[in-house]
Amino acid sequence: MLPLRQSLLALFSAALLQAGPAGAQTAIAIGGALKFDNDAVWKRIVDEAGGPGARFAVFATAAGNPERSARQIIEALNRNGAQAEHIPVAPRLKGEDLQARLHDPALIARVRESRGVYFSGGAQELIVDTLQPGGRPTEMLKAIWSVFERGGVVAGSSAGAAIMSRTMFRDAQDALKVLKGQLREGIETDRGLGFVGPDLFIDQHFLKRGRFGRMLPLMQAQGYRLGLGVEENSAAIIRGGEIEVIGAKGALLVDLGQATHDAKLAAFNVRGASLSYLDRGDRHSLKSGLTTPSPHKSKDLFIDPHAAGFKPYFKSVPFYPDMLGDTTIVNAMGQLLDSPASEARGLAFSGQPLADDAKPDLAFEFRLYKGPDTRGWFTGAFGGEDYTVVRMQLDVQPVQIRRPLYLPINAAQPKP
């Protein structure tokens, strides 16, 4: 039998292990559509909260079917070693008194005792309207913050990622409408919960839905220098000024620190935005601005388009008629990086304007170009052509579309 002093030391060490790094304050923003078999992400969430046995409070507040969402999340967390429980605080949860649950002292105490909190996807406005009505934090939200402030984990997917920054998109499904100026407080935008601090903006479903088109105007309007858009089935671990990307794909980091715009133009525009695509396994320091590629990339191919011996893989780059298309922006960045071209251009416009579109012919030209510090890495280790691209430049200019954009060739006309 161990002496009393050794027993106490063992118990203390075990408690420290369970508690994780002191003051770590880890936010995990998941881009949505997280597959339940993506154990690379689920296990990491549990590990960041202290590993096997870590207690999680699961909030399906945003979900359309809270019981089902909570059950699936709990199964995924517990399969990876957590001890997760559903906190039944959700407007769409049948048979529950929302206000009674929200203010239940016993339930609040169970949240405070957790090592991690997980927010489901759904409608992010339900999270802020429930936990922070009118911008005032409830005791339940204060309990969640207490978990975070003592070094715990707050993770969330889709809607659960949207609430991570101080400002969030409340309901802005059409990125082009935001580009055209539809950015109203309380409708398209709202207060977030702010777990990643005041200086970083978070968005989700980012590449799949071309949402960098809505991020840029919000960042400019709200004075954000940095924005991070996380792709589906992928996650960004944000802790102590460091970002690590894990999962199936990656995240786009937007830096407007050196960007300018012409206030005289009657539409959104920006010049000199800096874009970095962080692939799975990459790390980035928000303090130093340095990106560390994944081990796969660091062992594979470093690409410096300014080097004397640069040998581009692609011979040319296309014109991109829909820059807000599925993953178009990062495909364009990778192809431009690994080509002899100095720039690539594309458009965003309404091919079939809706009846309520007051500016049907307003479009935007995107000019991607290599800056003096543009660099990247490539690997085929994941089974595809995967690039990491850092510090590529972007200008966005409003333009007018002429209709029709093209005419069919008449058989009676001479061939061009």
C-alpha positions as CSV (number, residue, x, y, z in Angstrom):
1,M,0.0,0.0,0.0
2,L,1.3,3.5,-1.0
3,P,2.2,5.9,1.8
4,L,-0.3,8.7,2.3
5,R,2.0,11.4,0.7
6,Q,2.5,9.2,-2.4
7,S,-1.2,8.5,-2.7
8,L,-2.1,12.2,-2.5
9,L,0.6,13.0,-5.2
10,A,-0.8,10.3,-7.5
11,L,-4.4,11.6,-7.1
12,F,-3.2,15.2,-7.7
13,S,-1.3,14.1,-10.9
14,A,-4.3,12.2,-12.1
15,A,-6.5,15.3,-11.6
16,L,-4.1,17.5,-13.5
17,L,-4.1,15.0,-16.4
18,Q,-7.9,15.0,-16.5
19,A,-8.0,18.8,-16.3
20,G,-5.7,19.2,-19.4
21,P,-3.3,22.2,-19.9
22,A,-4.0,24.9,-17.3
23,G,-5.5,28.0,-19.0
24,A,-5.5,26.4,-22.4
25,Q,-8.9,27.8,-23.3
26,T,-9.4,25.7,-26.5
27,A,-12.0,26.6,-29.1
28,I,-12.7,24.1,-31.8
29,A,-14.6,25.4,-34.8
30,I,-15.9,22.7,-37.1
31,G,-17.0,23.7,-40.5
32,G,-20.2,21.7,-40.5
33,A,-21.2,18.3,-42.0
34,L,-18.9,16.5,-39.6
35,K,-19.2,12.8,-40.3
36,F,-19.7,10.6,-37.3
37,D,-16.9,8.3,-38.4
38,N,-14.4,11.2,-38.6
39,D,-12.6,10.0,-35.4
40,A,-9.6,12.2,-36.2
41,V,-11.8,15.1,-35.2
42,W,-13.9,13.5,-32.5
43,K,-11.0,11.9,-30.7
44,R,-9.1,15.2,-30.8
45,I,-12.0,17.0,-29.2
46,V,-12.0,14.6,-26.3
47,D,-8.1,14.6,-26.1
48,E,-8.1,18.4,-25.8
49,A,-10.5,18.2,-22.9
50,G,-8.2,15.8,-21.0
51,G,-8.7,12.5,-22.8
52,P,-10.6,9.4,-21.7
53,G,-13.2,10.2,-19.0
54,A,-13.5,13.9,-20.0
55,R,-17.0,15.1,-19.2
56,F,-18.9,16.9,-22.0
57,A,-22.1,19.0,-21.9
58,V,-23.8,18.7,-25.3
59,F,-26.1,21.5,-26.4
60,A,-28.3,20.7,-29.3
61,T,-29.8,24.2,-29.0
62,A,-29.5,25.0,-32.7
63,A,-30.9,21.7,-34.0
64,G,-34.1,21.1,-35.8
65,N,-34.3,17.7,-34.0
66,P,-32.4,18.2,-30.7
67,E,-32.9,14.7,-29.3
68,R,-31.5,13.0,-32.4
69,S,-28.7,15.5,-32.8
70,A,-27.7,15.2,-29.1
71,R,-27.9,11.4,-29.2
72,Q,-25.6,11.2,-32.3
73,I,-23.1,13.6,-30.9
74,I,-23.0,11.8,-27.5
75,E,-22.4,8.5,-29.2
76,A,-19.5,9.9,-31.2
77,L,-17.9,11.6,-28.2
78,N,-18.3,8.6,-25.9
79,R,-17.0,6.2,-28.6
80,N,-13.8,8.3,-28.3
81,G,-13.6,8.1,-24.6
82,A,-15.7,11.0,-23.3
83,Q,-18.5,11.0,-20.8
84,A,-21.0,13.2,-22.5
85,E,-24.6,14.2,-21.5
86,H,-27.3,16.1,-23.2
87,I,-28.2,19.5,-21.7
88,P,-31.8,19.8,-22.7
89,V,-31.9,23.5,-23.5
90,A,-33.4,23.9,-27.0
91,P,-36.4,25.8,-28.3
92,R,-37.4,22.9,-30.5
93,L,-37.1,20.3,-27.9
94,K,-40.6,18.8,-27.4
95,G,-42.0,18.3,-23.9
96,E,-39.5,20.5,-22.1
97,D,-40.0,23.9,-20.4
98,L,-37.2,25.9,-22.0
99,Q,-37.0,28.6,-19.4
100,A,-37.1,26.2,-16.5
101,R,-34.3,24.1,-18.0
102,L,-32.3,27.2,-18.9
103,H,-32.4,28.5,-15.3
104,D,-32.2,25.1,-13.5
105,P,-29.5,25.4,-10.8
106,A,-28.7,21.7,-10.9
107,L,-28.3,21.7,-14.7
108,I,-26.1,24.8,-14.6
109,A,-24.0,23.1,-11.9
110,R,-23.5,20.0,-14.2
111,V,-22.3,22.3,-17.0
112,R,-19.8,24.0,-14.7
113,E,-18.4,20.6,-13.7
114,S,-17.7,19.6,-17.3
115,R,-14.4,19.7,-19.1
116,G,-15.9,20.4,-22.5
117,V,-19.0,21.9,-24.1
118,Y,-20.2,20.9,-27.6
119,F,-22.7,22.9,-29.7
120,S,-24.5,21.1,-32.5
121,G,-25.3,22.5,-35.9
122,G,-28.6,24.0,-37.0
123,A,-29.7,27.6,-36.7
124,Q,-27.1,29.7,-34.8
125,E,-29.7,32.4,-34.0
126,L,-31.4,29.9,-31.6
127,I,-28.1,29.6,-29.6
128,V,-27.6,33.3,-29.1
129,D,-31.3,34.0,-28.6
130,T,-31.5,31.3,-25.9
131,L,-28.2,31.8,-24.1
132,Q,-27.7,35.5,-24.7
133,P,-31.1,37.1,-25.2
134,G,-30.7,40.8,-26.1
135,G,-27.0,40.5,-25.6
136,R,-27.3,39.6,-21.9
137,P,-25.6,36.4,-20.9
138,T,-27.7,33.9,-18.9
139,E,-26.4,31.9,-16.0
140,M,-26.2,28.9,-18.3
141,L,-23.9,30.8,-20.6
142,K,-21.8,32.0,-17.7
143,A,-21.4,28.3,-16.7
144,I,-20.2,27.5,-20.2
145,W,-17.7,30.4,-20.0
146,S,-16.5,29.1,-16.7
147,V,-15.6,25.8,-18.4
148,F,-13.7,27.6,-21.1
149,E,-11.9,30.1,-18.8
150,R,-10.5,27.4,-16.5
151,G,-8.9,25.7,-19.5
152,G,-11.7,23.6,-20.9
153,V,-12.9,23.0,-24.5
154,V,-15.7,24.7,-26.3
155,A,-16.4,23.0,-29.6
156,G,-19.1,23.5,-32.2
157,S,-20.1,22.4,-35.7
158,S,-21.7,24.6,-38.3
159,A,-24.0,26.8,-36.1
160,G,-21.8,25.9,-33.2
161,A,-18.8,27.3,-35.1
162,A,-20.6,30.4,-36.2
163,I,-21.1,31.6,-32.6
164,M,-17.4,31.4,-31.8
165,S,-16.5,35.0,-32.7
166,R,-17.9,38.2,-31.3
167,T,-19.9,38.8,-34.5
168,M,-21.6,36.1,-36.5
169,F,-23.7,35.7,-39.6
170,R,-27.2,35.2,-38.2
171,D,-28.9,34.4,-41.5
172,A,-27.1,35.2,-44.8
173,Q,-27.4,32.2,-47.1
174,D,-26.8,34.1,-50.3
175,A,-23.1,35.3,-50.3
176,L,-23.6,37.3,-53.4
177,K,-26.4,39.4,-51.7
178,V,-23.9,40.2,-49.0
179,L,-21.4,41.2,-51.6
180,K,-24.0,43.5,-53.1
181,G,-24.5,45.3,-49.7
182,Q,-27.2,43.3,-47.8
183,L,-25.6,43.3,-44.4
184,R,-28.1,44.3,-41.7
185,E,-27.6,44.0,-38.0
186,G,-30.1,41.6,-36.5
187,I,-30.9,40.1,-39.8
188,E,-27.8,39.0,-41.7
189,T,-25.5,39.6,-38.7
190,D,-25.7,39.4,-34.9
191,R,-23.6,39.1,-31.8
192,G,-21.7,35.9,-31.4
193,L,-20.6,34.4,-28.1
194,G,-16.9,35.4,-28.6
195,F,-14.9,32.3,-27.6
196,V,-12.1,33.1,-30.1
197,G,-11.7,36.6,-28.8
198,P,-12.5,40.0,-30.4
199,D,-10.0,39.9,-33.3
200,L,-10.8,36.8,-35.3
201,F,-14.0,36.2,-37.3
202,I,-15.2,32.6,-37.9
203,D,-17.4,31.2,-40.7
204,Q,-18.4,27.7,-41.7
205,H,-19.4,25.5,-44.6
206,F,-16.9,27.8,-46.1
207,L,-15.4,26.4,-49.3
208,K,-18.4,24.2,-50.2
209,R,-20.7,27.3,-50.3
210,G,-18.2,30.0,-51.5
211,R,-18.6,31.9,-48.3
212,F,-15.5,34.0,-48.6
213,G,-17.8,36.2,-50.7
214,R,-19.7,37.1,-47.6
215,M,-16.8,37.1,-45.2
216,L,-14.9,39.9,-47.0
217,P,-17.7,42.5,-46.7
218,L,-18.4,41.7,-43.1
219,M,-14.7,41.9,-42.1
220,Q,-14.4,45.3,-43.8
221,A,-17.6,46.6,-42.2
222,Q,-16.8,45.3,-38.7
223,G,-13.1,46.2,-38.7
224,Y,-11.8,42.7,-38.5
225,R,-8.3,42.1,-39.7
226,L,-8.4,38.3,-39.6
227,G,-11.1,35.9,-40.7
228,L,-11.0,32.1,-40.7
229,G,-13.4,30.1,-42.9
230,V,-13.5,26.4,-42.0
231,E,-14.5,23.8,-44.5
232,E,-17.0,21.0,-44.0
233,N,-15.9,17.8,-42.2
234,S,-12.8,19.7,-41.0
235,A,-12.0,21.6,-37.8
236,A,-9.7,24.4,-36.6
237,I,-8.3,24.1,-33.1
238,I,-7.7,27.6,-31.8
239,R,-5.7,28.0,-28.7
240,G,-3.2,30.6,-27.4
241,G,-3.0,32.5,-30.7
242,E,-2.3,29.3,-32.7
243,I,-4.5,27.5,-35.3
244,E,-4.2,23.8,-36.1
245,V,-6.4,22.4,-38.9
246,I,-7.5,18.8,-38.8
247,G,-10.1,16.6,-40.6
248,A,-10.9,16.0,-44.2
249,K,-9.9,19.3,-45.8
250,G,-8.9,22.7,-44.5
251,A,-9.6,26.4,-43.8
252,L,-9.1,29.7,-45.5
253,L,-7.4,32.5,-43.5
254,V,-8.2,36.0,-44.7
255,D,-5.9,38.9,-43.6
256,L,-7.0,42.5,-44.3
257,G,-4.2,44.1,-42.4
258,Q,-2.6,45.7,-45.5
259,A,-5.8,45.9,-47.6
260,T,-7.4,49.1,-48.8
261,H,-10.6,50.0,-50.5
262,D,-12.1,52.9,-52.5
263,A,-14.8,54.5,-50.4
264,K,-16.0,56.5,-53.4
265,L,-17.2,53.4,-55.2
266,A,-20.9,52.7,-54.6
267,A,-20.2,48.9,-54.1
268,F,-18.0,46.7,-52.1
269,N,-14.3,46.6,-53.2
270,V,-11.0,45.6,-51.7
271,R,-7.4,45.7,-52.8
272,G,-4.5,43.8,-51.3
273,A,-6.3,41.2,-49.2
274,S,-4.1,38.3,-48.2
275,L,-5.3,34.7,-48.4
276,S,-3.8,31.6,-47.0
277,Y,-5.2,28.2,-47.4
278,L,-4.4,25.9,-44.5
279,D,-4.8,22.2,-45.3
280,R,-5.3,19.4,-42.8
281,G,-2.3,19.0,-40.5
282,D,-1.1,22.6,-41.0
283,R,-0.5,25.0,-38.2
284,H,-0.5,28.8,-38.2
285,S,0.6,31.4,-35.6
286,L,-1.7,34.4,-35.4
287,K,1.1,36.2,-33.5
288,S,4.0,35.7,-35.9
289,G,2.0,35.1,-39.1
290,L,4.0,32.0,-39.8
291,T,2.5,28.8,-41.2
292,T,4.0,25.4,-40.5
293,P,2.9,22.8,-43.0
294,S,1.8,19.3,-42.1
295,P,4.6,16.6,-41.8
296,H,3.4,15.2,-45.1
297,K,3.8,18.5,-46.9
298,S,7.2,19.4,-45.2
299,K,8.6,16.1,-46.5
300,D,7.1,16.5,-50.0
301,L,7.3,19.5,-52.2
302,F,8.0,23.2,-51.3
303,I,6.9,25.6,-53.9
304,D,8.5,29.1,-54.3
305,P,7.1,30.6,-57.5
306,H,9.8,33.3,-57.3
307,A,12.8,30.9,-57.1
308,A,15.2,30.8,-60.1
309,G,14.7,27.0,-60.5
310,F,10.9,27.1,-60.2
311,K,9.3,24.4,-62.4
312,P,5.5,24.9,-62.5
313,Y,3.3,21.8,-62.9
314,F,0.4,23.6,-64.7
315,K,1.0,25.4,-68.0
316,S,-1.7,28.0,-67.6
317,V,-4.7,29.0,-65.4
318,P,-8.3,29.2,-66.5
319,F,-10.7,32.1,-66.2
320,Y,-13.2,31.3,-63.4
321,P,-16.8,32.3,-64.3
322,D,-18.1,31.5,-60.8
323,M,-15.6,32.4,-58.1
324,L,-18.2,31.6,-55.4
325,G,-18.5,28.0,-56.6
326,D,-17.8,24.9,-54.6
327,T,-14.1,25.0,-53.6
328,T,-13.3,27.3,-56.5
329,I,-11.2,29.8,-54.6
330,V,-8.7,27.2,-53.2
331,N,-8.6,25.4,-56.5
332,A,-7.7,28.7,-58.1
333,M,-5.0,29.4,-55.5
334,G,-3.4,26.0,-55.9
335,Q,-3.3,26.2,-59.7
336,L,-2.0,29.7,-59.8
337,L,0.7,28.9,-57.3
338,D,2.0,26.0,-59.3
339,S,1.8,27.8,-62.7
340,P,3.9,30.3,-64.6
341,A,1.0,32.8,-64.6
342,S,1.3,35.8,-62.3
343,E,-2.5,36.2,-61.8
344,A,-5.9,34.5,-62.2
345,R,-9.2,36.2,-62.7
346,G,-12.9,35.3,-62.2
347,L,-16.4,36.6,-61.7
348,A,-19.3,36.5,-59.3
349,F,-22.6,37.5,-60.7
350,S,-26.3,36.5,-60.8
351,G,-26.9,34.3,-63.8
352,Q,-30.6,34.4,-63.2
353,P,-31.4,37.3,-61.0
354,L,-34.3,36.9,-58.5
355,A,-37.2,39.3,-58.6
356,D,-36.1,41.0,-55.4
357,D,-32.6,41.7,-56.7
358,A,-32.3,45.5,-56.9
359,K,-28.9,45.3,-58.6
360,P,-29.2,42.4,-61.0
361,D,-26.3,43.6,-63.2
362,L,-23.9,44.3,-60.4
363,A,-21.1,41.8,-60.5
364,F,-17.6,41.4,-59.0
365,E,-14.3,40.7,-60.6
366,F,-11.8,38.7,-58.5
367,R,-8.1,39.1,-59.2
368,L,-5.8,36.6,-57.5
369,Y,-2.1,37.3,-57.9
370,K,1.2,36.3,-56.5
371,G,2.7,38.6,-53.9
372,P,6.4,38.8,-53.0
373,D,5.8,36.4,-50.1
374,T,3.5,33.9,-51.8
375,R,4.7,30.4,-51.1
376,G,3.2,26.9,-50.8
377,W,3.6,23.2,-50.4
378,F,2.2,20.2,-52.2
379,T,1.6,16.5,-51.3
380,G,-0.1,13.6,-52.9
381,A,0.1,11.6,-49.6
382,F,-3.7,12.0,-49.0
383,G,-4.6,10.5,-52.3
384,G,-5.2,13.7,-54.2
385,E,-3.5,16.9,-55.2
386,D,-3.4,18.9,-52.0
387,Y,-1.8,22.3,-51.7
388,T,-1.1,24.6,-48.9
389,V,-0.9,28.2,-50.1
390,V,0.2,31.2,-48.0
391,R,0.0,34.9,-48.6
392,M,-1.7,35.0,-52.0
393,Q,-3.1,38.4,-52.8
394,L,-6.7,39.3,-53.8
395,D,-8.4,42.3,-55.3
396,V,-12.2,42.5,-55.7
397,Q,-13.6,45.1,-58.0
398,P,-17.3,45.8,-58.7
399,V,-18.2,45.6,-62.4
400,Q,-21.4,45.6,-64.6
401,I,-22.6,42.6,-66.4
402,R,-24.1,43.1,-69.8
403,R,-27.0,40.9,-70.8
404,P,-27.0,38.6,-72.7
405,L,-23.5,37.5,-71.8
406,Y,-23.2,35.6,-75.0
407,L,-25.1,34.9,-78.3
408,P,-25.5,31.7,-80.2
409,I,-23.7,31.4,-83.5
410,N,-26.2,31.7,-86.3
411,A,-25.8,29.1,-89.0
412,A,-26.1,31.8,-91.7
413,Q,-23.3,33.8,-90.2
414,P,-19.7,33.1,-91.2
415,K,-17.7,31.1,-88.7
416,P,-15.4,33.2,-86.5
